[in-house]
Amino acid sequence: MPTTNLPNILITGGSGYIGSHIAAHLPPEYNVILVDNLCNSTRAPLSALKQITGKDFTFIEADLRNVQQMELLFSSYQFDSVIHCAGLKSLAESNRDPLKYYDNNMTATITILKTMTKYNVSKILFSSSATVYGQPERLPLNEQAETGCTNPYGRTKLFVESVLRDLYNSAPGYWNIVILRYFNPVGSHESGLLGEDASGEKPNNLMPYVAKVANGDLPILRIFGNDWETPDGTGIATHCSANHIIL
């Protein structure tokens, strides 16, 4: 348990790609506690975070669905806020095993929200996904665009967003909630020490796949499509927002 008087911030999925990058960029005025069950990540980012920031981050291996573990966590730290990045994220796997995704992504969020309520923690930032937009009717997208998921992973994100909105409306003025719908975050920390290195399945997104081929982790990058309405039949990159590119 920390001995400082700094406000404590909990990052769920703290050893994952997004969670570890957030930890690296949070100002030193906060004491950051990372929690992860390591089902699709490793402890490797912890040593990288120490090299980058010079700080020893508190790391707790725990499952957000485990009520007893969350009770112990919240009773040990007086959290100021929660950054909720934990979750399974493979579109293909979610189609093959939807119950796994509903159980992990939904149950974990409900459990941590219940625990936050019990311990009077009212600030949460939720790591959602642009997957909630499904197949958009028009581009570029904005926050007012219609949602409509095409896979169980995206639906878990959209359902959690609905839960958060209902929770916010249930106690006006109490909850402070931010929802971020990422598109395809890519790249590494400027130090080169932190990057995406998901365990398990091959990456579903283009840039992580390219990076693994470049590193020799995967043999080749296959380029599909020869029937596009272009002079040579290949796809043209089209910008649909500031941080999203469709090929």
Backbone torsions as a table, in degrees:
resi	resn	phi	psi	omega
1	MET	NA	136.7	-177.0
2	PRO	-68.5	149.4	179.6
3	THR	-103.4	-0.7	-178.8
4	THR	-81.4	167.3	176.1
5	ASN	-98.8	12.9	179.9
6	LEU	-72.3	147.8	176.2
7	PRO	-64.5	138.6	-178.2
8	ASN	-90.9	130.0	174.7
9	ILE	-115.9	129.3	176.9
10	LEU	-96.8	126.8	172.8
11	ILE	-111.0	112.6	175.2
12	THR	-83.2	147.3	-171.3
13	GLY	66.1	34.5	-170.4
14	GLY	-68.3	-19.6	177.2
15	SER	-99.0	6.4	176.8
16	GLY	-82.0	180.0	-175.0
17	TYR	-61.3	-56.4	-177.3
18	ILE	-72.4	-44.2	-178.2
19	GLY	-59.1	-43.1	-179.1
20	SER	-69.4	-35.2	177.4
21	HIS	-68.2	-38.1	176.0
22	ILE	-62.2	-44.1	179.4
23	ALA	-58.5	-39.7	-177.9
24	ALA	-66.2	-26.2	-174.2
25	HIS	-104.5	-4.7	177.8
26	LEU	-69.2	141.2	-177.6
27	PRO	-66.4	156.5	-176.8
28	PRO	-67.4	-6.4	179.1
29	GLU	-73.9	-0.1	179.9
30	TYR	-120.9	146.8	171.8
31	ASN	-98.6	116.3	-171.5
32	VAL	-100.2	127.5	175.6
33	ILE	-113.8	127.3	-178.7
34	LEU	-104.3	135.0	174.6
35	VAL	-129.0	138.6	-178.4
36	ASP	-161.1	144.9	175.3
37	ASN	-95.0	0.5	174.3
38	LEU	61.8	25.2	179.4
39	CYS	-73.5	-25.8	177.1
40	ASN	-139.4	30.4	176.6
41	SER	-152.3	-179.7	-179.9
42	THR	-133.7	178.1	177.1
43	ARG	-83.5	-3.3	-174.6
44	ALA	-54.7	-40.3	-179.2
45	PRO	-61.2	-20.1	-177.3
46	LEU	-64.7	-44.2	178.1
47	SER	-68.1	-35.3	177.2
48	ALA	-64.5	-41.1	178.9
49	LEU	-62.0	-38.3	178.9
50	LYS	-65.8	-40.6	178.4
51	GLN	-65.6	-37.2	-176.8
52	ILE	-74.1	-44.6	-171.5
53	THR	-103.8	-18.1	-175.1
54	GLY	76.6	10.4	-177.9
55	LYS	-112.5	146.8	170.2
56	ASP	-90.9	107.4	-179.7
57	PHE	-78.7	137.5	174.3
58	THR	-73.0	123.7	179.8
59	PHE	-121.1	132.9	179.4
60	ILE	-126.5	121.1	175.8
61	GLU	-84.1	113.1	-176.9
62	ALA	-157.5	159.2	179.1
63	ASP	-105.2	124.1	-177.3
64	LEU	-62.3	-20.8	179.7
65	ARG	-78.2	-15.0	-176.9
66	ASN	-84.5	108.3	-175.1
67	VAL	-60.9	-42.2	-178.5
68	GLN	-64.6	-40.7	178.8
69	GLN	-66.0	-38.6	178.4
70	MET	-69.7	-37.6	176.0
71	GLU	-60.0	-45.0	179.9
72	LEU	-64.6	-41.1	-179.3
73	LEU	-62.9	-49.8	-175.9
74	PHE	-74.1	-26.5	176.8
75	SER	-78.0	-19.0	-180.0
76	SER	-87.8	-24.6	-177.8
77	TYR	-129.7	136.9	174.1
78	GLN	-90.7	88.5	-174.2
79	PHE	-72.9	139.4	173.3
80	ASP	-84.5	-37.2	-176.5
81	SER	-162.0	167.1	-178.9
82	VAL	-127.4	133.0	170.5
83	ILE	-109.3	109.4	-168.9
84	HIS	-98.5	96.5	-179.2
85	CYS	-108.6	-8.8	-173.9
86	ALA	-67.6	142.2	175.6
87	GLY	159.3	152.2	172.3
88	LEU	-78.9	148.8	-168.3
89	LYS	-138.7	7.8	-178.3
90	SER	-84.5	120.3	178.9
91	LEU	-62.6	-45.9	-177.2
92	ALA	-63.2	-45.1	-179.6
93	GLU	-65.1	-36.6	-179.5
94	SER	-65.3	-31.6	176.0
95	ASN	-70.6	-35.7	179.9
96	ARG	-76.6	-33.8	-174.2
97	ASP	-137.9	69.2	-175.3
98	PRO	-62.5	-35.0	-178.8
99	LEU	-62.2	-35.8	177.6
100	LYS	-60.0	-39.7	-177.8
101	TYR	-75.3	-41.8	178.0
102	TYR	-64.9	-40.2	178.9
103	ASP	-65.2	-50.5	-175.4
104	ASN	-69.0	-55.0	-172.1
105	ASN	-74.2	-37.9	-178.3
106	MET	-82.1	-49.3	-177.3
107	THR	-61.6	-41.4	179.3
108	ALA	-59.9	-44.0	-177.8
109	THR	-67.8	-44.0	179.2
110	ILE	-60.6	-42.6	-178.9
111	THR	-63.5	-44.5	-177.6
112	ILE	-71.0	-32.8	177.1
113	LEU	-67.7	-39.3	175.8
114	LYS	-62.3	-42.0	-179.4
115	THR	-67.8	-40.6	176.0
116	MET	-58.8	-43.6	180.0
117	THR	-60.7	-44.8	-178.6
118	LYS	-62.6	-36.5	-175.4
119	TYR	-102.5	17.6	173.1
120	ASN	57.7	42.3	173.1
121	VAL	-104.2	115.0	-169.3
122	SER	-112.3	2.3	-176.7
123	LYS	-114.5	124.3	179.5
124	ILE	-143.3	137.6	170.8
125	LEU	-110.7	122.7	-177.1
126	PHE	-103.6	128.6	177.9
127	SER	-85.0	92.3	-180.0
128	SER	-90.9	-152.4	-175.8
129	SER	-156.3	147.5	174.4
130	ALA	-68.8	-6.9	175.0
131	THR	-59.5	-22.3	-179.1
132	VAL	-64.6	-16.3	179.7
133	TYR	-81.1	-13.3	179.9
134	GLY	61.5	-133.0	176.5
135	GLN	-98.4	99.1	-174.5
136	PRO	-67.0	145.7	178.7
137	GLU	-78.7	-25.7	-179.9
138	ARG	-148.7	155.8	178.8
139	LEU	-129.1	152.5	0.2
140	PRO	-75.6	160.8	178.7
141	LEU	-81.3	153.7	169.0
142	ASN	-140.6	179.9	-174.7
143	GLU	-66.0	-19.2	-179.6
144	GLN	-89.7	-0.7	-179.1
145	ALA	-65.1	150.4	179.1
146	GLU	-65.5	143.3	175.1
147	THR	-100.6	154.5	179.7
148	GLY	178.2	95.9	-171.6
149	CYS	-77.6	151.6	179.8
150	THR	-115.9	8.2	-179.8
151	ASN	-155.4	157.3	-178.5
152	PRO	-59.4	-36.7	178.8
153	TYR	-57.3	-49.9	-179.6
154	GLY	-62.4	-37.2	179.6
155	ARG	-66.2	-35.6	177.4
156	THR	-62.1	-38.9	178.4
157	LYS	-65.5	-43.8	-178.5
158	LEU	-68.0	-38.3	178.3
159	PHE	-64.0	-41.6	178.4
160	VAL	-63.2	-40.1	176.6
161	GLU	-57.8	-41.5	179.5
162	SER	-65.6	-41.0	177.3
163	VAL	-59.6	-44.7	-178.8
164	LEU	-65.0	-39.0	177.8
165	ARG	-65.5	-42.2	178.4
166	ASP	-64.1	-39.6	179.5
167	LEU	-64.4	-43.7	178.5
168	TYR	-59.8	-44.9	-177.9
169	ASN	-71.2	-21.4	-178.4
170	SER	-73.8	-21.9	-178.6
171	ALA	-141.3	73.8	-177.1
172	PRO	-53.7	130.3	178.0
173	GLY	88.1	-10.2	-177.9
174	TYR	-92.5	-51.8	-174.6
175	TRP	-82.3	141.9	170.3
176	ASN	-118.5	109.5	-171.5
177	ILE	-128.2	131.6	175.2
178	VAL	-122.7	133.2	177.5
179	ILE	-117.7	123.9	178.2
180	LEU	-111.8	123.5	178.7
181	ARG	-102.0	91.9	-179.9
182	TYR	-70.7	149.4	170.1
183	PHE	-92.2	-107.1	179.0
184	ASN	-118.3	86.4	176.8
185	PRO	-67.3	131.0	-178.0
186	VAL	-137.8	168.3	174.4
187	GLY	100.2	-177.9	-178.1
188	SER	-128.4	169.3	173.0
189	HIS	-62.0	150.3	-176.4
190	GLU	-58.9	-21.5	177.5
191	SER	-75.3	-18.2	-175.3
192	GLY	80.9	1.1	-176.3
193	LEU	-87.2	-23.5	-179.6
194	LEU	-118.3	129.6	176.8
195	GLY	-157.5	-177.5	179.7
196	GLU	-84.0	124.9	179.9
197	ASP	-145.9	59.7	-176.0
198	ALA	-65.3	137.7	176.5
199	SER	-85.6	167.6	175.9
200	GLY	88.9	-123.1	-170.5
201	GLU	-72.0	163.3	172.4
202	LYS	-63.2	149.6	179.2
203	PRO	-61.5	145.4	176.4
204	ASN	-92.4	-22.5	-178.3
205	ASN	-93.5	154.3	-171.6
206	LEU	-63.1	-54.5	-172.0
207	MET	-63.5	-43.9	175.1
208	PRO	-60.3	-34.4	177.9
209	TYR	-66.7	-44.7	177.9
210	VAL	-58.8	-42.8	-179.0
211	ALA	-62.6	-40.2	-179.9
212	LYS	-68.7	-34.6	175.6
213	VAL	-67.3	-41.9	179.6
214	ALA	-62.5	-34.3	-179.8
215	ASN	-82.8	-7.9	-178.9
216	GLY	86.7	6.6	178.8
217	ASP	-75.0	-27.8	175.6
218	LEU	-125.1	148.6	-171.2
219	PRO	-74.5	-45.0	-173.2
220	ILE	-144.7	161.4	172.0
221	LEU	-110.0	116.3	179.4
222	ARG	-86.7	134.0	177.7
223	ILE	-111.3	117.5	-175.6
224	PHE	-102.7	158.7	173.1
225	GLY	99.4	120.2	174.3
226	ASN	-140.0	22.0	-177.0
227	ASP	-127.9	24.5	176.8
228	TRP	-73.9	156.6	-178.9
229	GLU	-81.3	61.5	177.7
230	THR	-129.3	163.9	-175.9
231	PRO	-55.8	-36.3	-177.6
232	ASP	-111.0	8.3	175.6
233	GLY	83.1	4.4	-179.6
234	THR	-101.1	162.1	-176.8
235	GLY	-74.7	152.6	176.2
236	ILE	-115.7	130.2	178.5
237	ALA	-64.4	130.2	-178.9
238	THR	-124.6	121.1	178.4
239	HIS	-74.1	127.8	176.4
240	CYS	-116.7	-5.5	171.5
241	SER	-167.6	-179.8	-175.5
242	ALA	-65.2	-25.0	-175.1
243	ASN	-133.6	26.8	-178.9
244	HIS	-139.1	130.1	179.5
245	ILE	-126.7	128.4	174.7
246	ILE	-101.9	132.9	176.2
247	LEU	-99.3	NA	NA
